Amino acid sequence: MAEEGFIQMYVHDFATLAARAAAGADVEAAVRKRVTETRSHAALMDSRKEAGHLIAVAERLKKEARQRSPRYMRQASDPAAVARREAFLLWVAELLDADPPLDARQPGDAQRWPIAG
């Protein structure tokens, strides 16, 4: 079973990047770097604890993407903004679910997320 603190840390980081992207910041490089770090850290945790850390982060991101928490809804009452946040978090989950790339500078083969707009 994956460590809860590990999962929460990475989900929080990706949710923060989603908020920055929604505010108009270019976060693609930061996302790709964090995905690489998450993969590396998950491999370390799997070797020292139990397997499944990367999968757990991806699954929690999918769950978080579909949540309509009142806290987030107060900040973004625009349904389109909520949809963009969901798409962003699902995109990150897809990157984590994908096989690691041969070239670490290009994690996954996903396209840009539909956050702008």
MOPAC internal coordinates of N, CA, C and O (Angstrom, degrees):
PM7 1SCF
backbone

  N    0.0000 0     0.00 0     0.00 0    0    0    0
  C    1.4537 1     0.00 0     0.00 0    1    0    0
  C    1.5335 1   108.59 1     0.00 0    2    1    0
  O    1.2310 1   120.73 1   -45.41 1    3    2    1
  N    1.2858 1   116.21 1   134.59 1    3    2    1
  C    1.4629 1   122.18 1  -177.70 1    5    3    2
  C    1.5263 1   110.51 1   -71.51 1    6    5    3
  O    1.2310 1   121.22 1   -30.63 1    7    6    5
  N    1.3115 1   115.28 1   149.37 1    7    6    5
  C    1.4599 1   121.99 1   178.12 1    9    7    6
  C    1.5290 1   109.44 1   -70.34 1   10    9    7
  O    1.2310 1   120.73 1   -51.34 1   11   10    9
  N    1.3247 1   116.20 1   128.66 1   11   10    9
  C    1.4669 1   121.35 1  -177.73 1   13   11   10
  C    1.5249 1   111.97 1   -62.52 1   14   13   11
  O    1.2310 1   120.19 1   140.02 1   15   14   13
  N    1.3195 1   117.24 1   -39.98 1   15   14   13
  C    1.4631 1   120.34 1   179.39 1   17   15   14
  C    1.5162 1   112.25 1   -62.05 1   18   17   15
  O    1.2310 1   120.42 1   142.84 1   19   18   17
  N    1.3156 1   116.80 1   -37.16 1   19   18   17
  C    1.4608 1   122.40 1   176.95 1   21   19   18
  C    1.5194 1   109.66 1   -62.14 1   22   21   19
  O    1.2310 1   120.78 1   131.14 1   23   22   21
  N    1.3136 1   116.11 1   -48.86 1   23   22   21
  C    1.4700 1   121.04 1  -178.97 1   25   23   22
  C    1.5196 1   110.59 1   -60.91 1   26   25   23
  O    1.2310 1   120.62 1   130.53 1   27   26   25
  N    1.3229 1   116.42 1   -49.47 1   27   26   25
  C    1.4623 1   120.99 1  -177.43 1   29   27   26
  C    1.5272 1   112.03 1   -60.83 1   30   29   27
  O    1.2310 1   120.55 1   140.22 1   31   30   29
  N    1.3284 1   116.55 1   -39.78 1   31   30   29
  C    1.4630 1   120.41 1  -178.67 1   33   31   30
  C    1.5333 1   110.98 1   -60.40 1   34   33   31
  O    1.2310 1   120.53 1   131.32 1   35   34   33
  N    1.3261 1   116.60 1   -48.68 1   35   34   33
  C    1.4596 1   119.48 1  -177.18 1   37   35   34
  C    1.5274 1   112.38 1   -73.24 1   38   37   35
  O    1.2310 1   119.80 1   143.12 1   39   38   37
  N    1.3078 1   117.98 1   -36.88 1   39   38   37
  C    1.4683 1   119.96 1   176.73 1   41   39   38
  C    1.5212 1   109.73 1   -63.09 1   42   41   39
  O    1.2310 1   120.40 1   137.55 1   43   42   41
  N    1.3116 1   116.84 1   -42.45 1   43   42   41
  C    1.4659 1   120.46 1   177.38 1   45   43   42
  C    1.5238 1   110.85 1   -60.78 1   46   45   43
  O    1.2310 1   120.50 1   135.07 1   47   46   45
  N    1.3311 1   116.64 1   -44.93 1   47   46   45
  C    1.4631 1   120.17 1  -179.98 1   49   47   46
  C    1.5312 1   111.74 1   -60.40 1   50   49   47
  O    1.2310 1   120.29 1   135.77 1   51   50   49
  N    1.3262 1   117.06 1   -44.23 1   51   50   49
  C    1.4662 1   119.65 1  -179.54 1   53   51   50
  C    1.5209 1   111.45 1   -71.11 1   54   53   51
  O    1.2310 1   119.79 1   146.17 1   55   54   53
  N    1.3247 1   118.00 1   -33.83 1   55   54   53
  C    1.4662 1   120.14 1   176.23 1   57   55   54
  C    1.5281 1   110.44 1   -66.36 1   58   57   55
  O    1.2310 1   120.41 1   142.99 1   59   58   57
  N    1.3229 1   116.82 1   -37.01 1   59   58   57
  C    1.4613 1   121.00 1   176.15 1   61   59   58
  C    1.5262 1   110.68 1   -64.14 1   62   61   59
  O    1.2310 1   120.54 1   138.11 1   63   62   61
  N    1.3196 1   116.57 1   -41.89 1   63   62   61
  C    1.4627 1   119.88 1   177.02 1   65   63   62
  C    1.5237 1   111.36 1   -64.63 1   66   65   63
  O    1.2310 1   120.17 1   145.34 1   67   66   65
  N    1.3291 1   117.27 1   -34.66 1   67   66   65
  C    1.4733 1   120.65 1   176.30 1   69   67   66
  C    1.5240 1   110.20 1   -62.55 1   70   69   67
  O    1.2310 1   120.58 1   137.82 1   71   70   69
  N    1.3299 1   116.50 1   -42.18 1   71   70   69
  C    1.4669 1   120.57 1   179.30 1   73   71   70
  C    1.5271 1   110.72 1   -65.37 1   74   73   71
  O    1.2310 1   120.52 1   139.40 1   75   74   73
  N    1.3186 1   116.60 1   -40.60 1   75   74   73
  C    1.4733 1   119.64 1   178.02 1   77   75   74
  C    1.5206 1   111.15 1   -64.68 1   78   77   75
  O    1.2310 1   120.67 1   139.45 1   79   78   77
  N    1.3223 1   116.33 1   -40.55 1   79   78   77
  C    1.4613 1   120.00 1   178.09 1   81   79   78
  C    1.5235 1   110.49 1   -63.70 1   82   81   79
  O    1.2310 1   120.58 1   139.75 1   83   82   81
  N    1.3183 1   116.50 1   -40.25 1   83   82   81
  C    1.4661 1   120.26 1   179.11 1   85   83   82
  C    1.5191 1   111.34 1   -64.58 1   86   85   83
  O    1.2310 1   120.76 1   151.74 1   87   86   85
  N    1.3363 1   116.15 1   -28.26 1   87   86   85
  C    1.4636 1   120.41 1   178.36 1   89   87   86
  C    1.5224 1   112.20 1   -81.82 1   90   89   87
  O    1.2310 1   120.37 1   178.13 1   91   90   89
  N    1.3306 1   116.89 1    -1.87 1   91   90   89
  C    1.4533 1   120.60 1   175.42 1   93   91   90
  C    1.5164 1   115.62 1   104.28 1   94   93   91
  O    1.2310 1   120.06 1  -179.25 1   95   94   93
  N    1.3134 1   117.49 1     0.75 1   95   94   93
  C    1.4675 1   119.83 1   179.45 1   97   95   94
  C    1.5278 1   110.63 1   -76.19 1   98   97   95
  O    1.2310 1   120.83 1   -31.43 1   99   98   97
  N    1.3099 1   116.02 1   148.57 1   99   98   97
  C    1.4602 1   121.28 1   175.10 1  101   99   98
  C    1.5210 1   107.06 1   -86.80 1  102  101   99
  O    1.2310 1   120.41 1   -72.92 1  103  102  101
  N    1.3153 1   116.82 1   107.08 1  103  102  101
  C    1.4682 1   121.46 1  -173.78 1  105  103  102
  C    1.5259 1   112.66 1  -113.18 1  106  105  103
  O    1.2310 1   119.95 1  -173.66 1  107  106  105
  N    1.3107 1   117.70 1     6.34 1  107  106  105
  C    1.4672 1   119.04 1  -174.85 1  109  107  106
  C    1.5268 1   112.29 1   -58.65 1  110  109  107
  O    1.2310 1   119.77 1   135.91 1  111  110  109
  N    1.3253 1   118.04 1   -44.09 1  111  110  109
  C    1.4671 1   120.07 1   179.45 1  113  111  110
  C    1.5234 1   110.65 1   -63.60 1  114  113  111
  O    1.2310 1   120.31 1   139.84 1  115  114  113
  N    1.3151 1   117.00 1   -40.16 1  115  114  113
  C    1.4630 1   120.80 1   179.01 1  117  115  114
  C    1.5323 1   110.99 1   -65.73 1  118  117  115
  O    1.2310 1   120.58 1   141.08 1  119  118  117
  N    1.3291 1   116.50 1   -38.92 1  119  118  117
  C    1.4662 1   120.21 1   178.27 1  121  119  118
  C    1.5218 1   109.91 1   -64.17 1  122  121  119
  O    1.2310 1   120.54 1   132.67 1  123  122  121
  N    1.2978 1   116.58 1   -47.33 1  123  122  121
  C    1.4628 1   120.16 1  -178.70 1  125  123  122
  C    1.5297 1   111.35 1   -62.44 1  126  125  123
  O    1.2310 1   120.61 1   139.98 1  127  126  125
  N    1.3230 1   116.45 1   -40.02 1  127  126  125
  C    1.4655 1   120.43 1   177.77 1  129  127  126
  C    1.5319 1   109.94 1   -64.31 1  130  129  127
  O    1.2310 1   120.55 1   135.39 1  131  130  129
  N    1.3237 1   116.56 1   -44.61 1  131  130  129
  C    1.4623 1   120.38 1  -178.08 1  133  131  130
  C    1.5248 1   111.10 1   -67.90 1  134  133  131
  O    1.2310 1   119.70 1   145.44 1  135  134  133
  N    1.3045 1   118.17 1   -34.56 1  135  134  133
  C    1.4700 1   120.94 1   175.79 1  137  135  134
  C    1.5247 1   109.72 1   -62.43 1  138  137  135
  O    1.2310 1   120.54 1   135.46 1  139  138  137
  N    1.3195 1   116.57 1   -44.54 1  139  138  137
  C    1.4631 1   120.73 1   178.14 1  141  139  138
  C    1.5243 1   110.70 1   -61.87 1  142  141  139
  O    1.2310 1   120.53 1   136.29 1  143  142  141
  N    1.3299 1   116.60 1   -43.71 1  143  142  141
  C    1.4667 1   120.41 1   178.36 1  145  143  142
  C    1.5277 1   111.47 1   -64.54 1  146  145  143
  O    1.2310 1   120.72 1   140.57 1  147  146  145
  N    1.3206 1   116.23 1   -39.43 1  147  146  145
  C    1.4625 1   120.43 1   179.26 1  149  147  146
  C    1.5212 1   110.42 1   -63.03 1  150  149  147
  O    1.2310 1   120.69 1   135.73 1  151  150  149
  N    1.3175 1   116.29 1   -44.27 1  151  150  149
  C    1.4749 1   120.38 1   178.02 1  153  151  150
  C    1.5290 1   111.10 1   -59.09 1  154  153  151
  O    1.2310 1   120.80 1   133.31 1  155  154  153
  N    1.3048 1   116.08 1   -46.69 1  155  154  153
  C    1.4579 1   121.28 1  -177.98 1  157  155  154
  C    1.5283 1   111.16 1   -64.52 1  158  157  155
  O    1.2310 1   120.84 1   133.03 1  159  158  157
  N    1.3141 1   116.00 1   -46.97 1  159  158  157
  C    1.4600 1   120.85 1  -179.53 1  161  159  158
  C    1.5325 1   110.69 1   -65.37 1  162  161  159
  O    1.2310 1   120.13 1   141.18 1  163  162  161
  N    1.3230 1   117.35 1   -38.82 1  163  162  161
  C    1.4687 1   120.90 1   178.66 1  165  163  162
  C    1.5254 1   110.95 1   -63.57 1  166  165  163
  O    1.2310 1   120.48 1   140.03 1  167  166  165
  N    1.3278 1   116.68 1   -39.97 1  167  166  165
  C    1.4649 1   120.06 1   178.43 1  169  167  166
  C    1.5316 1   110.16 1   -63.04 1  170  169  167
  O    1.2310 1   120.70 1   138.95 1  171  170  169
  N    1.3181 1   116.27 1   -41.05 1  171  170  169
  C    1.4582 1   120.54 1   177.59 1  173  171  170
  C    1.5291 1   110.88 1   -63.84 1  174  173  171
  O    1.2310 1   120.64 1   133.38 1  175  174  173
  N    1.3157 1   116.38 1   -46.62 1  175  174  173
  C    1.4752 1   120.92 1  -179.95 1  177  175  174
  C    1.5259 1   110.73 1   -63.39 1  178  177  175
  O    1.2310 1   120.40 1   139.74 1  179  178  177
  N    1.3221 1   116.84 1   -40.26 1  179  178  177
  C    1.4665 1   120.27 1   178.58 1  181  179  178
  C    1.5254 1   111.20 1   -61.74 1  182  181  179
  O    1.2310 1   120.80 1   142.74 1  183  182  181
  N    1.3212 1   116.08 1   -37.26 1  183  182  181
  C    1.4648 1   119.10 1  -178.96 1  185  183  182
  C    1.5266 1   112.14 1   -74.46 1  186  185  183
  O    1.2310 1   120.32 1   152.69 1  187  186  185
  N    1.3189 1   116.99 1   -27.31 1  187  186  185
  C    1.4673 1   120.29 1  -177.27 1  189  187  186
  C    1.5176 1   113.70 1   -97.29 1  190  189  187
  O    1.2310 1   120.24 1   152.22 1  191  190  189
  N    1.2991 1   117.15 1   -27.78 1  191  190  189
  C    1.4693 1   121.44 1  -178.12 1  193  191  190
  C    1.5247 1   108.17 1  -115.24 1  194  193  191
  O    1.2310 1   121.02 1    63.72 1  195  194  193
  N    1.3175 1   115.66 1  -116.28 1  195  194  193
  C    1.4617 1   121.40 1   176.38 1  197  195  194
  C    1.5170 1   109.12 1  -120.63 1  198  197  195
  O    1.2310 1   120.59 1   -20.54 1  199  198  197
  N    1.3033 1   116.48 1   159.46 1  199  198  197
  C    1.4681 1   121.50 1  -179.48 1  201  199  198
  C    1.5231 1   110.93 1   -70.95 1  202  201  199
  O    1.2310 1   121.11 1   -21.96 1  203  202  201
  N    1.3296 1   115.48 1   158.04 1  203  202  201
  C    1.4539 1   120.75 1   171.14 1  205  203  202
  C    1.5138 1   116.04 1   110.75 1  206  205  203
  O    1.2310 1   119.29 1  -169.66 1  207  206  205
  N    1.3213 1   118.97 1    10.34 1  207  206  205
  C    1.4619 1   120.03 1  -176.96 1  209  207  206
  C    1.5280 1   113.20 1   -67.56 1  210  209  207
  O    1.2310 1   119.87 1   136.38 1  211  210  209
  N    1.3133 1   117.85 1   -43.62 1  211  210  209
  C    1.4654 1   120.80 1  -179.44 1  213  211  210
  C    1.5278 1   110.65 1   -66.53 1  214  213  211
  O    1.2310 1   120.80 1   136.78 1  215  214  213
  N    1.3053 1   116.07 1   -43.22 1  215  214  213
  C    1.4725 1   120.63 1   177.80 1  217  215  214
  C    1.5223 1   110.37 1   -61.21 1  218  217  215
  O    1.2310 1   120.60 1   139.69 1  219  218  217
  N    1.3222 1   116.47 1   -40.31 1  219  218  217
  C    1.4645 1   120.63 1  -179.36 1  221  219  218
  C    1.5249 1   111.70 1   -63.94 1  222  221  219
  O    1.2310 1   120.39 1   139.65 1  223  222  221
  N    1.3315 1   116.86 1   -40.35 1  223  222  221
  C    1.4691 1   119.67 1   177.83 1  225  223  222
  C    1.5234 1   110.21 1   -64.72 1  226  225  223
  O    1.2310 1   120.20 1   134.51 1  227  226  225
  N    1.3225 1   117.21 1   -45.49 1  227  226  225
  C    1.4694 1   120.63 1   180.00 1  229  227  226
  C    1.5299 1   110.97 1   -61.35 1  230  229  227
  O    1.2310 1   120.27 1   137.15 1  231  230  229
  N    1.3188 1   117.10 1   -42.85 1  231  230  229
  C    1.4710 1   120.32 1   179.88 1  233  231  230
  C    1.5272 1   111.30 1   -65.49 1  234  233  231
  O    1.2310 1   120.16 1   139.61 1  235  234  233
  N    1.3289 1   117.30 1   -40.39 1  235  234  233
  C    1.4618 1   120.00 1   178.98 1  237  235  234
  C    1.5138 1   111.19 1   -67.57 1  238  237  235
  O    1.2310 1   120.05 1   144.73 1  239  238  237
  N    1.3305 1   117.50 1   -35.27 1  239  238  237
  C    1.4647 1   120.03 1   176.00 1  241  239  238
  C    1.5258 1   110.88 1   -63.17 1  242  241  239
  O    1.2310 1   120.43 1   139.48 1  243  242  241
  N    1.3252 1   116.79 1   -40.52 1  243  242  241
  C    1.4682 1   120.47 1   177.98 1  245  243  242
  C    1.5219 1   110.76 1   -62.76 1  246  245  243
  O    1.2310 1   121.00 1   138.19 1  247  246  245
  N    1.3158 1   115.70 1   -41.81 1  247  246  245
  C    1.4688 1   120.52 1   178.28 1  249  247  246
  C    1.5279 1   110.64 1   -65.35 1  250  249  247
  O    1.2310 1   120.79 1   133.96 1  251  250  249
  N    1.3206 1   116.09 1   -46.04 1  251  250  249
  C    1.4691 1   121.67 1   179.69 1  253  251  250
  C    1.5329 1   110.97 1   -62.11 1  254  253  251
  O    1.2310 1   120.40 1   142.87 1  255  254  253
  N    1.3147 1   116.83 1   -37.13 1  255  254  253
  C    1.4640 1   120.91 1  -178.92 1  257  255  254
  C    1.5191 1   111.50 1   -62.20 1  258  257  255
  O    1.2310 1   120.82 1   145.49 1  259  258  257
  N    1.3115 1   116.05 1   -34.51 1  259  258  257
  C    1.4693 1   119.98 1  -176.16 1  261  259  258
  C    1.5200 1   113.49 1   -90.36 1  262  261  259
  O    1.2310 1   120.52 1   172.67 1  263  262  261
  N    1.3317 1   116.61 1    -7.33 1  263  262  261
  C    1.4610 1   119.16 1   179.38 1  265  263  262
  C    1.5165 1   110.43 1   -73.80 1  266  265  263
  O    1.2310 1   121.42 1   -35.56 1  267  266  265
  N    1.2759 1   114.88 1   144.44 1  267  266  265
  C    1.4609 1   121.71 1   175.76 1  269  267  266
  C    1.5218 1   107.94 1  -116.87 1  270  269  267
  O    1.2310 1   121.27 1  -116.17 1  271  270  269
  N    1.3311 1   115.17 1    63.83 1  271  270  269
  C    1.4582 1   119.38 1  -175.59 1  273  271  270
  C    1.5198 1   110.73 1   -66.38 1  274  273  271
  O    1.2310 1   120.41 1   -37.61 1  275  274  273
  N    1.3208 1   116.81 1   142.39 1  275  274  273
  C    1.4662 1   119.86 1   178.70 1  277  275  274
  C    1.5312 1   112.40 1   -58.16 1  278  277  275
  O    1.2310 1   120.20 1   144.99 1  279  278  277
  N    1.3246 1   117.22 1   -35.01 1  279  278  277
  C    1.4595 1   120.55 1   180.00 1  281  279  278
  C    1.5236 1   110.62 1   -60.49 1  282  281  279
  O    1.2310 1   120.88 1   133.98 1  283  282  281
  N    1.3203 1   115.92 1   -46.02 1  283  282  281
  C    1.4572 1   118.68 1  -179.02 1  285  283  282
  C    1.5269 1   110.97 1   -72.15 1  286  285  283
  O    1.2310 1   120.51 1   142.24 1  287  286  285
  N    1.3007 1   116.64 1   -37.76 1  287  286  285
  C    1.4719 1   120.06 1  -178.28 1  289  287  286
  C    1.5255 1   111.40 1   -64.96 1  290  289  287
  O    1.2310 1   119.88 1   147.84 1  291  290  289
  N    1.3344 1   117.83 1   -32.16 1  291  290  289
  C    1.4695 1   119.71 1   176.24 1  293  291  290
  C    1.5204 1   110.44 1   -65.31 1  294  293  291
  O    1.2310 1   120.85 1   145.51 1  295  294  293
  N    1.3215 1   115.98 1   -34.49 1  295  294  293
  C    1.4620 1   120.06 1  -177.79 1  297  295  294
  C    1.5222 1   111.56 1   -79.02 1  298  297  295
  O    1.2310 1   120.15 1   151.23 1  299  298  297
  N    1.3094 1   117.32 1   -28.77 1  299  298  297
  C    1.4659 1   120.37 1  -177.19 1  301  299  298
  C    1.5208 1   109.03 1  -139.42 1  302  301  299
  O    1.2310 1   120.85 1   -96.80 1  303  302  301
  N    1.3070 1   115.98 1    83.20 1  303  302  301
  C    1.4636 1   119.50 1  -179.72 1  305  303  302
  C    1.5223 1   111.76 1   -75.07 1  306  305  303
  O    1.2310 1   120.44 1   172.94 1  307  306  305
  N    1.3154 1   116.76 1    -7.06 1  307  306  305
  C    1.4538 1   122.74 1   178.46 1  309  307  306
  C    1.5317 1   109.80 1   -76.66 1  310  309  307
  O    1.2310 1   119.85 1   -63.53 1  311  310  309
  N    1.3325 1   117.89 1   116.47 1  311  310  309
  C    1.4731 1   119.70 1  -179.99 1  313  311  310
  C    1.5253 1   113.52 1   -58.01 1  314  313  311
  O    1.2310 1   120.05 1   148.83 1  315  314  313
  N    1.3111 1   117.52 1   -31.17 1  315  314  313
  C    1.4623 1   120.36 1   178.46 1  317  315  314
  C    1.5299 1   110.70 1   -67.01 1  318  317  315
  O    1.2310 1   120.37 1   142.39 1  319  318  317
  N    1.3288 1   116.90 1   -37.61 1  319  318  317
  C    1.4698 1   120.43 1   178.34 1  321  319  318
  C    1.5244 1   110.32 1   -66.34 1  322  321  319
  O    1.2310 1   120.51 1   141.39 1  323  322  321
  N    1.3112 1   116.63 1   -38.61 1  323  322  321
  C    1.4673 1   120.43 1   177.66 1  325  323  322
  C    1.5300 1   109.97 1   -64.91 1  326  325  323
  O    1.2310 1   120.56 1   139.25 1  327  326  325
  N    1.3233 1   116.53 1   -40.75 1  327  326  325
  C    1.4670 1   120.91 1   178.66 1  329  327  326
  C    1.5252 1   111.31 1   -65.02 1  330  329  327
  O    1.2310 1   120.22 1   141.59 1  331  330  329
  N    1.3310 1   117.18 1   -38.41 1  331  330  329
  C    1.4706 1   120.29 1   178.25 1  333  331  330
  C    1.5208 1   110.89 1   -67.15 1  334  333  331
  O    1.2310 1   120.15 1   141.51 1  335  334  333
  N    1.3413 1   117.33 1   -38.49 1  335  334  333
  C    1.4634 1   120.66 1   177.35 1  337  335  334
  C    1.5298 1   109.66 1   -63.31 1  338  337  335
  O    1.2310 1   121.03 1   135.59 1  339  338  337
  N    1.3278 1   115.64 1   -44.41 1  339  338  337
  C    1.4647 1   119.82 1   178.66 1  341  339  338
  C    1.5248 1   110.59 1   -60.35 1  342  341  339
  O    1.2310 1   120.41 1   134.78 1  343  342  341
  N    1.3307 1   116.83 1   -45.22 1  343  342  341
  C    1.4632 1   120.81 1  -179.77 1  345  343  342
  C    1.5282 1   111.01 1   -62.39 1  346  345  343
  O    1.2310 1   120.42 1   139.48 1  347  346  345
  N    1.3148 1   116.80 1   -40.52 1  347  346  345
  C    1.4574 1   121.03 1   179.29 1  349  347  346
  C    1.5224 1   110.75 1   -61.87 1  350  349  347
  O    1.2310 1   120.14 1   129.60 1  351  350  349
  N    1.3254 1   117.34 1   -50.40 1  351  350  349
  C    1.4591 1   120.84 1  -177.90 1  353  351  350
  C    1.5275 1   111.45 1   -65.37 1  354  353  351
  O    1.2310 1   120.17 1   143.50 1  355  354  353
  N    1.3170 1   117.28 1   -36.50 1  355  354  353
  C    1.4684 1   119.88 1   176.66 1  357  355  354
  C    1.5251 1   110.77 1   -67.65 1  358  357  355
  O    1.2310 1   120.42 1   144.02 1  359  358  357
  N    1.3275 1   116.80 1   -35.98 1  359  358  357
  C    1.4614 1   120.94 1   176.74 1  361  359  358
  C    1.5222 1   110.57 1   -62.01 1  362  361  359
  O    1.2310 1   120.57 1   135.53 1  363  362  361
  N    1.3337 1   116.52 1   -44.47 1  363  362  361
  C    1.4623 1   119.97 1   178.34 1  365  363  362
  C    1.5268 1   110.06 1   -63.32 1  366  365  363
  O    1.2310 1   120.21 1   138.28 1  367  366  365
  N    1.3258 1   117.20 1   -41.72 1  367  366  365
  C    1.4724 1   120.60 1   178.29 1  369  367  366
  C    1.5286 1   110.69 1   -60.65 1  370  369  367
  O    1.2310 1   120.37 1   141.00 1  371  370  369
  N    1.3350 1   116.90 1   -39.00 1  371  370  369
  C    1.4658 1   120.59 1   177.02 1  373  371  370
  C    1.5235 1   111.12 1   -63.97 1  374  373  371
  O    1.2310 1   120.32 1   140.15 1  375  374  373
  N    1.3349 1   116.98 1   -39.85 1  375  374  373
  C    1.4608 1   120.34 1   177.44 1  377  375  374
  C    1.5316 1   110.37 1   -61.39 1  378  377  375
  O    1.2310 1   120.75 1   138.61 1  379  378  377
  N    1.3154 1   116.16 1   -41.39 1  379  378  377
  C    1.4639 1   120.14 1  -179.70 1  381  379  378
  C    1.5228 1   111.44 1   -70.63 1  382  381  379
  O    1.2310 1   120.18 1   144.95 1  383  382  381
  N    1.3268 1   117.26 1   -35.05 1  383  382  381
  C    1.4680 1   121.72 1   179.16 1  385  383  382
  C    1.5229 1   112.84 1   -72.51 1  386  385  383
  O    1.2310 1   120.54 1   152.43 1  387  386  385
  N    1.3354 1   116.58 1   -27.57 1  387  386  385
  C    1.4626 1   120.81 1  -175.84 1  389  387  386
  C    1.5261 1   110.36 1   -69.20 1  390  389  387
  O    1.2310 1   121.66 1   -23.95 1  391  390  389
  N    1.3211 1   114.42 1   156.05 1  391  390  389
  C    1.4592 1   119.09 1   174.43 1  393  391  390
  C    1.5195 1   108.57 1   -61.13 1  394  393  391
  O    1.2310 1   120.41 1   -36.62 1  395  394  393
  N    1.3361 1   116.83 1   143.38 1  395  394  393
  C    1.4655 1   118.04 1   178.57 1  397  395  394
  C    1.5182 1   110.38 1   -62.17 1  398  397  395
  O    1.2310 1   120.34 1   -39.33 1  399  398  397
  N    1.3141 1   116.96 1   140.67 1  399  398  397
  C    1.4622 1   120.46 1  -178.93 1  401  399  398
  C    1.5244 1   111.23 1   -72.90 1  402  401  399
  O    1.2310 1   121.07 1   -20.98 1  403  402  401
  N    1.3107 1   115.56 1   159.02 1  403  402  401
  C    1.4547 1   120.00 1   174.77 1  405  403  402
  C    1.5200 1   110.31 1   -70.72 1  406  405  403
  O    1.2310 1   120.75 1   145.99 1  407  406  405
  N    1.3279 1   116.17 1   -34.01 1  407  406  405
  C    1.4509 1   122.42 1   178.39 1  409  407  406
  C    1.5195 1   107.52 1  -102.01 1  410  409  407
  O    1.2310 1   119.30 1   -70.19 1  411  410  409
  N    1.3167 1   118.93 1   109.81 1  411  410  409
  C    1.4687 1   123.19 1  -174.87 1  413  411  410
  C    1.5197 1   112.97 1   -63.13 1  414  413  411
  O    1.2310 1   119.94 1   163.75 1  415  414  413
  N    1.3209 1   117.72 1   -16.25 1  415  414  413
  C    1.4670 1   119.31 1   178.73 1  417  415  414
  C    1.5163 1   111.51 1   -76.75 1  418  417  415
  O    1.2310 1   119.51 1   169.96 1  419  418  417
  N    1.3156 1   118.54 1   -10.04 1  419  418  417
  C    1.4564 1   122.56 1  -178.52 1  421  419  418
  C    1.5285 1   110.47 1  -127.45 1  422  421  419
  O    1.2310 1   119.52 1  -109.41 1  423  422  421
  N    1.3486 1   118.52 1    70.59 1  423  422  421
  C    1.4569 1   118.78 1  -176.82 1  425  423  422
  C    1.5247 1   112.15 1   -64.51 1  426  425  423
  O    1.2310 1   120.85 1   -56.93 1  427  426  425
  N    1.2829 1   115.98 1   123.07 1  427  426  425
  C    1.4634 1   120.85 1   179.81 1  429  427  426
  C    1.5181 1   111.51 1    70.47 1  430  429  427
  O    1.2310 1   121.07 1    -3.75 1  431  430  429
  N    1.2888 1   115.55 1   176.25 1  431  430  429
  C    1.4550 1   118.79 1   178.17 1  433  431  430
  C    1.5283 1   109.70 1  -122.13 1  434  433  431
  O    1.2310 1   121.17 1  -154.54 1  435  434  433
  N    1.3279 1   115.36 1    25.46 1  435  434  433
  C    1.4649 1   119.59 1   178.20 1  437  435  434
  C    1.5267 1   109.76 1   -71.88 1  438  437  435
  O    1.2310 1   121.36 1   -26.64 1  439  438  437
  N    1.3067 1   115.00 1   153.36 1  439  438  437
  C    1.4441 1   120.21 1   177.20 1  441  439  438
  C    1.5188 1   108.89 1   -87.45 1  442  441  439
  O    1.2310 1   120.63 1    -4.75 1  443  442  441
  N    1.3283 1   116.40 1   175.25 1  443  442  441
  C    1.4625 1   119.75 1   176.57 1  445  443  442
  C    1.5170 1   109.79 1   -54.84 1  446  445  443
  O    1.2310 1   120.96 1   -33.62 1  447  446  445
  N    1.3023 1   115.76 1   146.38 1  447  446  445
  C    1.4530 1   121.15 1   178.65 1  449  447  446
  C    1.5210 1   109.64 1   -77.41 1  450  449  447
  O    1.2310 1   119.91 1   -25.74 1  451  450  449
  N    1.3154 1   117.77 1   154.26 1  451  450  449
  C    1.4671 1   121.13 1  -178.76 1  453  451  450
  C    1.5305 1   111.98 1   -86.00 1  454  453  451
  O    1.2310 1   119.51 1  -121.96 1  455  454  453
  N    1.3259 1   118.54 1    58.04 1  455  454  453
  C    1.4583 1   121.53 1  -174.78 1  457  455  454
  C    1.5278 1   112.15 1   -90.25 1  458  457  455
  O    1.2310 1   119.78 1   148.63 1  459  458  457
  N    1.2869 1   118.03 1   -31.37 1  459  458  457
  C    1.4677 1   120.61 1  -177.14 1  461  459  458
  C    1.5200 1   110.52 1   -73.84 1  462  461  459
  O    1.2310 1   121.81 1   -35.34 1  463  462  461
  N    1.3015 1   114.15 1   144.66 1  463  462  461
  C    1.4222 1   114.50 1   170.20 1  465  463  462
  C    1.4278 1   117.89 1   126.24 1  466  465  463
  O    1.2310 1   120.10 1   180.00 1  467  466  465

